[in-house]
Amino acid sequence: MKIKIALAGAALFALVLAGPAAAKTKNPLQPPPPAVPVGDVDATPLDPPVPPTLEGTGQAIDGDEIAIGDVIFQLDGIAAPLMTVPMGPEARVALQALIDGQRLTCQVLGRGEDQKHLTGTCKIGEDDVAEAMLAGGMAAVYRQVTSQNAEERERAARYDAAETEARGRNLGLWTKPDAEPVKLEQAPPPATAIDRDLVRGWLIQIPLIGFLAIAGLIALFVTGSRRRAREALAESDMQGLLANLLGEVLAVRAAAQAAFDGTASLIQDLPIPTAQLASIALPPMTVFEANADKLGSLPREVSVDLVQFHARHQIVTKVLSQAATLRCEQLRAAFEALVQSADEPMSRAEKLLD
């Protein structure tokens, strides 16, 4: 009897343990629990990663900035004069001469305000562009902190050595004014007695001396005439080139002024409508680019003004290519700056053409 009671208790205990599993098996269509609502996400999205390298051809904006496509690349470790101060345009011309048509390989070390403004080093083959600018005296070493990275310390040492050499050779920014020549007074020759035979010999040679003097005067006259003709031709060529460049500046200025005036009635906080944006464009500066090697024949002040205006034209052209993402007031500010930058070269050129 006790054995039967024990067996009945064990069966009852096993039934109790199997109850929850049996309940789950018997209800396969039970609905899932309700979803928990998720609130709004206010976090700022992460910036896209900065590319480690950048390759392509570039255009110098000033002495230490290069436009590579839509990216403005700042050369790390150096600083060049601004375009508005002495030696600024010369530094930009020197940088353009280094990179013109060359394939650049740039290592990105940092980023500015957005993905369009990067900093780092650029090379043409194995040659460091920033080091070449330092060696030519067109830039100075500039660093804010001392790096603990061995590669950057080695680069800093090369930059310091290049600047030191340029200083020692008085190149570019480090050119020293020439010292005034020292005038040495010679003692008068001692008085000598007149040699009558020498005087008689000179008197005999007077006809020959006269003939040689006349021949020399004729040669000087012919040479002077040819020189004046060459100078007149060079002046004429310079005047023609200057007139063509001034006409191009006037055309760009007129287009920029028309774009500035035509967008005054638009909503300034919004981008320019696509339909109207298609009619806004700047003429290319083909005359300047075709005659960039002849700017040395123009007065220095005029050539510097034209280089600055051409650089401003390139910047506004790049801004115009991104106009669909910019506010109208930003684009109008760029056009207004371009119009104002045309005044100085026009004023100087007009005085030379009068």
C-alpha positions in Angstrom: 0.0 0.0 0.0 2.8 2.4 0.8 4.5 1.6 -2.5 1.3 2.6 -4.4 1.0 5.9 -2.5 4.7 6.7 -3.4 4.1 6.0 -7.0 1.0 8.2 -7.1 2.9 11.1 -5.5 5.8 10.9 -8.0 3.3 10.9 -10.9 1.6 14.0 -9.5 4.9 15.8 -9.0 5.9 15.1 -12.6 2.6 16.4 -13.9 3.0 19.7 -12.0 6.5 20.2 -13.5 5.3 19.5 -17.0 2.4 22.0 -16.7 4.1 25.2 -18.0 5.7 23.5 -21.0 2.4 21.9 -21.9 0.7 25.3 -21.6 3.2 26.8 -24.0 2.8 24.0 -26.5 -1.0 24.2 -26.3 -1.0 27.9 -27.2 1.2 28.4 -30.4 -1.0 31.3 -31.7 -0.5 33.5 -28.7 0.1 37.1 -29.9 3.5 38.8 -29.4 3.9 41.5 -26.7 3.2 45.1 -28.0 6.2 47.0 -29.4 7.9 49.7 -27.2 7.7 53.1 -28.8 11.1 54.8 -29.6 11.5 58.5 -29.1 13.0 61.1 -31.5 16.7 61.0 -32.0 18.3 64.5 -31.6 21.9 63.5 -31.8 24.1 65.2 -34.5 25.1 62.8 -37.3 28.8 61.8 -37.3 31.0 63.6 -39.9 32.2 61.4 -42.8 35.7 60.2 -42.4 38.5 62.4 -43.8 40.3 60.7 -46.7 43.9 59.8 -45.9 45.2 61.1 -49.3 44.2 63.4 -52.1 45.5 63.3 -55.6 45.2 65.6 -58.7 46.3 68.8 -60.3 45.9 72.1 -58.4 45.6 75.8 -58.7 47.4 78.2 -56.3 45.0 80.4 -54.3 47.8 82.1 -52.4 51.3 81.2 -51.2 50.2 78.3 -49.0 46.7 77.2 -50.2 45.9 75.0 -53.2 42.5 74.4 -54.8 42.3 70.7 -55.8 38.9 70.2 -57.4 36.4 71.4 -54.9 38.8 71.1 -51.9 40.8 74.0 -50.5 44.1 72.3 -49.3 46.2 74.2 -46.7 49.9 73.3 -46.7 50.8 72.3 -43.1 53.9 73.7 -41.4 54.3 77.0 -43.5 52.8 80.4 -43.8 53.0 82.7 -46.8 52.1 86.4 -46.9 48.5 87.3 -47.6 47.5 88.5 -51.1 46.9 92.0 -49.8 50.4 92.6 -48.4 53.8 92.9 -50.0 55.2 89.6 -51.5 51.8 88.0 -51.2 51.1 87.9 -55.0 54.7 86.9 -55.7 54.3 83.9 -53.3 51.1 82.9 -55.1 52.9 83.1 -58.5 55.8 81.1 -57.1 53.5 78.3 -55.8 51.6 78.2 -59.1 54.9 77.9 -61.0 55.8 74.9 -58.8 52.5 73.0 -59.2 51.4 74.1 -62.6 50.3 71.0 -64.5 52.0 68.7 -62.0 50.3 65.6 -60.4 50.0 66.3 -56.6 49.9 63.6 -54.0 48.6 65.2 -50.7 48.6 63.5 -47.3 45.6 64.7 -45.2 46.6 65.6 -41.6 43.5 67.5 -40.5 40.3 69.2 -41.5 39.1 72.8 -41.3 35.5 73.9 -40.9 34.2 71.2 -43.3 35.2 68.5 -45.8 36.1 71.1 -48.4 38.9 72.6 -46.2 41.8 70.2 -45.5 45.3 70.5 -44.2 48.4 68.4 -44.8 51.5 67.9 -47.0 51.7 67.8 -50.8 54.4 66.2 -53.0 55.3 66.2 -56.6 56.9 62.9 -57.0 59.3 62.8 -54.0 59.6 66.7 -53.7 57.7 68.4 -50.8 55.9 71.5 -52.2 56.0 73.3 -48.8 59.8 72.6 -48.4 60.3 74.0 -51.9 58.5 77.2 -51.0 60.6 77.6 -47.9 63.8 77.0 -49.9 62.8 79.7 -52.4 62.2 82.2 -49.5 58.5 82.5 -50.4 57.1 81.2 -47.1 58.1 80.9 -43.5 58.0 78.0 -41.0 54.7 78.0 -39.0 53.8 75.5 -36.4 51.5 75.9 -33.3 52.6 72.8 -31.3 55.6 70.5 -31.1 54.7 67.1 -32.3 55.9 63.9 -30.6 55.6 62.0 -33.9 59.0 61.0 -35.3 57.9 61.6 -38.9 56.6 65.1 -38.1 59.7 65.9 -36.2 61.8 64.9 -39.2 59.6 67.1 -41.5 59.9 70.0 -39.1 63.7 69.7 -39.1 63.7 69.7 -43.0 61.5 72.8 -43.0 63.7 74.7 -40.5 66.8 73.9 -42.6 65.2 75.1 -45.8 64.1 78.4 -44.2 67.6 78.9 -42.6 69.2 78.4 -46.1 66.8 80.9 -47.7 67.6 83.4 -45.0 71.3 83.0 -45.5 71.0 83.5 -49.2 68.7 86.6 -48.8 65.9 85.0 -51.0 62.3 86.1 -51.3 61.0 87.3 -48.0 64.5 87.5 -46.5 65.9 89.9 -49.2 67.9 92.7 -47.6 68.0 96.2 -49.1 71.2 96.9 -51.1 73.8 99.0 -49.3 74.7 102.3 -50.8 77.9 102.2 -52.7 80.9 103.9 -51.1 82.4 106.6 -53.2 86.2 106.7 -53.2 87.9 109.9 -54.2 91.1 109.5 -56.1 94.0 111.7 -55.6 94.8 114.1 -58.5 97.6 112.9 -60.7 100.9 114.7 -60.2 101.7 117.6 -62.5 104.0 116.7 -65.4 105.9 118.8 -67.9 104.3 119.1 -71.4 106.0 116.8 -73.9 106.2 118.7 -77.2 106.8 115.6 -79.3 103.7 114.1 -77.8 101.6 117.2 -78.6 103.0 117.2 -82.2 102.0 113.6 -82.6 98.4 114.3 -81.4 98.1 117.3 -83.8 99.1 115.0 -86.7 96.3 112.5 -85.7 93.6 115.2 -85.5 92.1 114.4 -89.0 91.8 110.7 -88.2 90.4 111.5 -84.8 87.8 113.8 -86.4 86.8 111.1 -88.9 86.5 108.5 -86.2 84.4 110.9 -84.1 82.0 111.5 -87.0 81.7 107.8 -87.7 81.0 107.2 -84.0 78.3 109.9 -83.9 76.7 108.3 -87.0 76.8 104.8 -85.3 75.3 106.2 -82.1 72.5 107.9 -84.1 71.7 104.7 -86.0 71.9 102.6 -82.8 69.7 105.1 -80.9 67.1 105.1 -83.7 66.9 101.3 -83.7 66.7 101.3 -79.9 63.9 103.8 -79.9 62.1 101.8 -82.6 62.3 98.7 -80.5 61.2 100.5 -77.4 58.2 102.0 -79.4 57.3 98.5 -80.6 57.6 97.1 -77.1 55.5 100.0 -75.7 52.9 99.3 -78.4 52.8 95.6 -77.6 52.4 96.4 -73.9 49.6 98.9 -74.6 47.8 96.3 -76.7 48.2 93.6 -74.1 47.1 95.9 -71.3 44.0 97.0 -73.4 43.0 93.4 -74.0 43.4 92.5 -70.3 41.5 95.6 -69.2 38.7 94.6 -71.6 38.5 91.2 -70.1 38.4 92.7 -66.5 35.5 95.0 -67.6 33.6 92.0 -69.1 34.0 90.0 -65.9 33.1 93.0 -63.7 29.9 93.6 -65.8 28.8 90.0 -65.6 29.4 90.0 -61.8 27.5 93.3 -61.4 24.6 92.0 -63.5 24.4 88.8 -61.4 24.5 90.9 -58.2 21.7 93.2 -59.4 19.6 90.4 -60.8 19.5 88.5 -57.5 18.6 91.5 -55.3 14.8 90.7 -55.3 15.3 87.0 -54.4 14.9 85.5 -50.9 18.3 86.0 -49.4 18.1 83.1 -46.9 17.4 80.5 -49.6 19.4 79.2 -52.6 18.9 80.8 -56.0 16.1 79.0 -58.0 17.5 76.6 -60.5 15.8 78.3 -63.4 17.5 81.6 -62.6 20.8 80.0 -61.6 21.2 78.7 -65.2 21.5 82.3 -66.5 24.2 83.4 -64.0 27.7 82.8 -65.2 31.1 84.5 -65.4 33.1 84.8 -68.6 36.5 82.9 -68.5 39.7 84.9 -68.2 41.3 83.4 -71.3 43.4 86.5 -72.2 45.0 86.5 -68.8 45.7 82.8 -68.8 47.1 82.9 -72.4 49.5 85.8 -71.6 50.4 85.0 -67.9 54.1 84.7 -69.0 54.0 88.2 -70.5 52.9 90.0 -67.3 56.5 90.9 -66.6 56.4 93.4 -69.4 53.7 95.4 -67.5 54.4 97.7 -64.6 54.7 95.7 -61.3 51.6 97.4 -59.6 49.4 96.6 -62.6 50.6 92.9 -62.9 50.0 92.4 -59.1 46.5 93.8 -59.4 45.7 91.6 -62.3 47.0 88.5 -60.5 44.8 89.3 -57.5 41.8 89.8 -59.7 42.4 86.5 -61.5 42.6 84.7 -58.1 39.4 86.3 -57.0 37.7 85.3 -60.3 38.8 81.7 -59.7 37.4 81.6 -56.2 34.0 83.1 -57.2 33.8 80.6 -60.1 34.3 77.7 -57.6 31.7 79.3 -55.3 29.3 79.6 -58.3 29.7 75.8 -59.0 28.3 75.2 -55.5 25.5 77.8 -55.7 22.7 75.2 -55.5 23.7 74.6 -51.8 24.5 78.2 -50.8 22.2 81.0 -49.6 21.5 83.7 -52.1 23.2 86.3 -49.8 26.4 84.3 -49.8 26.6 84.2 -53.6 25.8 87.9 -53.8 28.6 88.7 -51.4 31.0 86.9 -53.6 29.9 88.8 -56.7 30.1 92.1 -54.8 33.7 91.3 -53.7 34.7 90.5 -57.3 33.2 93.8 -58.6 35.1 95.8 -56.0 38.4 93.9 -56.7 38.2 95.1 -60.4 38.4 98.8 -59.4 42.1 98.9 -58.6 43.5 97.2 -61.8 41.0 99.3 -64.0 42.1 102.5 -62.3 45.9 101.8 -62.8 45.4 100.5 -66.4 43.4 103.4 -67.5 46.1 105.8 -66.3 48.7 104.0 -68.4 46.5 103.9 -71.5 45.7 107.7 -71.4 
